Amino acid sequence: MWRSLASNALTLFIVVFVLIAGLITWGQQRYVAPGPLTQTICFKVGKGATMSAVSSALQQQGAV
């Protein structure tokens, strides 16, 4: 019984490890992938700026 329990636990650990490794790889590829902009822009968020103000400014600059 202990052997089968240990075997199942090891199998579960390996499957979870492979899934986490795949998720990390996918996330890294998404992070370093080129974005939608053709040129890099510099966008400064002012102190106390609201989300709606930031989103409006990003839309005006064509970033969104």
N, C-alpha and C positions, 0 to 999 in steps of 0.2 A: 504494500500500500504506500509506504513512504517513497519507494522508487517511482511509482507512477505520479505521485504528488510532486516530487522534485522534477520529474521529466516535464510535466505540464507547466510548472512554474518557469522552468528554463525556456520552454517553447514560447510561453507568453512574453517573457522578458526579451527574447530575440525578436519577436514580431513587433513589440512596442518600440524597441530600439531601431529597427529598420524603418518603421513609420515616422519616428521622430527625425531620423537622419534624412529621410525623403522630404519632410516638411521644412527642415532647415535649408536643404539644398534648393528647394523651390523658392523659399523666401529670399534667399541670397540672390538667386537669378532674377527675381522680380525687382529687388532693390537696386541692382547694378544695371538693369536694362535701361535703354534710352527712353526718355520721357516724350511727351507729345509736342514739346516746343521745338521749333527749328533753331532758335537762338537762345542762349542763356540770358536770363534776366536777373536783376538784383531787386529783390522785394523786401522792404523793411516794414515790419509790423510795429506800429507806434505803441507806446505804453498806454494801457487801458483800452486798446482797440477792441471792438466787439467782433463777433464772428461774422455778422452781416456786413459790417464795414470792410472787413478783410476780404470777404468773398466778392463784394462789389468791386473793390480795387483790383482784385485778381482778374475779374471778368473784363474790366476796362483795359487791362494790360494784355489781354488775350491769353492768359495762362490757364484759364479754365474753359 
